[in-house]
């Protein structure tokens, strides 16, 4: 009983601690910044796969659409059982 209580206290302290919060904020920033990097690697996609600007625009549109629909499907998955 005492060991379980200590483990629970340690877990709560860890999750509320400043280092975990810093780590979590870096993960959020890394995930959120990935959507803005398309302009950086779009030239590489264009040259490597031989896409023209129209195809690249279509790819970018579906990338943005997938990011937005992914939020809705993630929220739906949290509420409903699988």
JOLIN-V366527 format. One record per pair of residues at least 12 apart in sequence whose C-alpha atoms are under 6 Angstrom apart, sorted by the first residue. I is the first residue (numbers start at 0). J is the second residue. D is the distance in Angstrom with one decimal. If there is no record, write none. Layout:
BEGIN
I_J_D / I_J_D
END
This chain:
BEGIN
none
END
